[in-house]
């Protein structure tokens, strides 16, 4: 019997989703594993280090039979291989080290993120971009401005992770299933993130009905320093399992058009009385990206906290634009 063999690239069903991940470090590699093994999309894993993404992709491909999927996973150093992507996730950039604040990374990471966004859109002009590189809110802004994409097609991953951390800490504190806990975090992905206990619930019951103010403040503070705690414990790296799961939640909501309501860094155009910046707010994510920004009813103190967080982000955006020669 004669049989013809078609190469994986030529055989790819163009109706299937393709996700490109720029940056094949621990976050990017773990995300690639999540996307492929949950059978959501084919994956292109790109990195500047020759051989590294190819090796990671081959390792993941060799697990396909054991994990029960036939997704294509390609490792590359060439942006041309990302062509036709539905969604591009940018994780590339320098990670934090102990004692380093997220904002310390602006000088190093701004140029990396702009280059990654522009090169990706060159080959996938219809793609949606999710930015993960820190400082997240600022990097989302420079990716948007560098590509000139419609703002609903650029999103920063922040609040999903922050909310998941708070959800976990509430669950551990009360000894209840995380499945029964809903958490809400706004603001920037850093020291000025804003946890909203009255919007956090356990099986629909507001958190203040479960815990006193002192206990809630302790959980909120641990959430605010959730990434730093992991960096200090690991010493030679930072979190990647929970960040990868957070990105996957966003990717899946977009590609499957699930309209999940999550907290993410979105471009504000008057919402929360703010304009021309990315900040963590509740969003509905669907096939076109950010399909709705939800404005919560906030107290005077909460409004001021959002204004303060926005001022910090705006200051860092101005610093990034100077570094990039945009102002």
Secondary structure as UniProt FT lines:
FT   HELIX           8..11
FT   TURN            14..15
FT   STRAND          18..22
FT   HELIX           26..37
FT   TURN            38..39
FT   STRAND          42..46
FT   TURN            50..51
FT   HELIX           52..61
FT   TURN            62..63
FT   HELIX           64..67
FT   STRAND          73..76
FT   HELIX           79..82
FT   TURN            83..84
FT   STRAND          87..90
FT   TURN            98..99
FT   HELIX           102..105
FT   HELIX           106..123
FT   TURN            125..126
FT   STRAND          128..131
FT   HELIX           136..147
FT   HELIX           151..153
FT   STRAND          154..156
FT   HELIX           159..174
FT   HELIX           178..180
FT   STRAND          181..182
FT   STRAND          185..187
FT   TURN            191..192
FT   STRAND          193..195
FT   HELIX           197..199
FT   STRAND          201..202
FT   TURN            203..204
FT   STRAND          205..206
FT   HELIX           207..209
FT   HELIX           213..224
FT   HELIX           226..234
FT   HELIX           241..255
FT   TURN            256..257
FT   STRAND          260..269
FT   HELIX           271..273
FT   STRAND          275..286
FT   TURN            287..288
FT   STRAND          289..293
FT   HELIX           300..323
FT   TURN            324..325
//
